[in-house]
Amino acid sequence: MNIGMIIICAVGGLTGVLSALYLLISMPAVILWKLYRKIKFGYAMYQ
C-alpha cells in the first residue's frame, strides 16, 4: 500500500474511535447530570 492510503485509513480509524469514545462518555454524563438536577433541584428529567 502507498503512504496516502495508509494515512487515509489511519484518519478514518481515528475518527471512528474518537466518535465512539465521545458517545461512550457523554451519554452517561448527561444522564447523571439530569439525575443530579432532579434530586437537588426537583427539575423534570425531560427539560
C-alpha positions in Angstrom: 0.0 0.0 0.0 1.1 3.5 -0.6 1.6 6.1 2.1 -1.6 8.1 1.1 -3.8 5.1 1.6 -2.3 4.4 5.0 -2.9 8.0 6.1 -6.5 7.9 4.9 -7.1 4.6 6.8 -5.4 6.0 10.0 -7.5 9.2 9.9 -10.7 7.2 9.3 -10.0 4.8 12.1 -9.1 7.6 14.5 -12.3 9.4 13.6 -14.4 6.3 14.4 -12.6 5.6 17.7 -13.0 9.2 18.8 -16.7 9.4 18.0 -17.3 6.1 19.8 -15.4 7.4 22.9 -17.4 10.6 22.8 -20.7 8.8 22.8 -19.5 6.3 25.5 -18.6 9.2 27.8 -21.2 11.8 27.0 -24.4 9.8 27.2 -23.9 8.6 30.8 -22.6 12.0 31.8 -25.9 13.6 30.5 -28.0 11.0 32.3 -26.1 11.6 35.6 -26.4 15.3 35.2 -30.1 15.1 34.7 -30.4 12.8 37.8 -28.4 15.2 39.9 -30.6 18.1 38.8 -33.7 16.1 39.6 -32.5 15.2 43.1 -31.0 18.5 44.0 -33.4 21.0 42.4 -36.5 18.9 41.5 -36.3 19.7 37.8 -38.1 17.4 35.3 -35.9 14.8 33.6 -37.1 16.0 30.2 -36.1 19.6 30.3 
